Amino acid sequence: MITISSYKGHSIFALILSLMFFHSPLLIALTLIGANIPDFDHKFKKDNVYKLIILGLIVFISLYILKLPYYIGLILVFLGVAFYFSEHRSFTHSIFGILTLTSAVSLVLIWSFQLIMALTNINNRYLIMALLIVAVSFLFLNKKVLMLFLPVFFISLFVFNTGNVDYIEIVLSLCLGIFSHVVLDSFTPSGIKIFAPISSKKVYSNFGKVSIFILVVLAMIYNFPLLFGLFEQYVYTCLVVCSI
């Protein structure tokens, strides 16, 4: 069996998957970040969990005093508590964990985005979301990954600026990243409890192989119009060249 449990393996795998589905730097970055979120249930990251809870309390109190929507702080606290009480490769590595983490982080991003848009006169939606993604990267990315992620992300923003902020795509990219982490961990000897906390039954590499196959098929279907357009352009170019 293959043993790839490090942040490097998860980051590389998520990056490959993100390029199969997305073309926006924002979505690719979120997929990468999502792939590093589930391992916050590990003992060696308990200090980061405490910081997440403290940050959530500070945000909650600050927004409550200012009479602004304070739910962002509560969700951050919820995330920290969920990681604290979750056993490694249990709830956070399950189907229910994927849905919970995706929903929580997506809501933090989207509500923060809406709050900033409502309180400021900044019209650049793309820039605001990019800055929020950077803030989230500081919470969940390993320091070594972060040092490489930040310069590449900022450069890509200027080179591949799509100018779009789509809430559904934000949710999907985070979900893909978190799911990619679970898929890769299914190849480890210990497997994953895919239905935790309802069931302690584990799944192993067969689950990972089937999941990867399904993702590849979905990526081909998703990109079919683009691939057909490129093929059509190739044929047209060949005809033009032949007619000269």
Secondary structure, DSSP 8 states (H G I E B T S, - for coil): -----SHHHHHHHHHHHHHHH---HHHHHHHHHHHTSGGGGSGGGHHHHHHHHHHHHHHHHHHHHTTS--HHHHHHHHHHHHHHHS-TTSGGGSHHHHHHHHHHHHHHHHHHHHHHHHHS----HHHHHHHHHHHHHHHHS-HHHHHHHHHHHHHHHHHS------HHHHHHHHHHHHHHHHHHHTTSTT-B-TTTTT----B-HHHHHHHHHHHHHHHHHHHHHHHHHHHHHHHHHHHHHHH-
